[in-house]
């Protein structure tokens, strides 16, 4: 998925990858997982700009939310029995 299509907090399915860093979209959070080494070269600059653009979208989405709560309640995932086993 191209990062220009990434709409923070819009769905539970979008994932953008920059290097080994994955930016996962959720309706209540945007999760960053993995690692990213920003090298001092043109490739590092391109990755830094891509990350900066994605984070700017997240900040704009948060700032534009008039009903932004003080803190969101994050519910831990539950492990369930495999129905296909």
Secondary structure, DSSP 8 states (H G I E B T S, - for coil): --GGG--TTS-S--EEEETEEEEEE-SS-EEEEEE----SSHHHHHHHHHHHHHHHHHHHHHHH-TT--SS-----------TT-
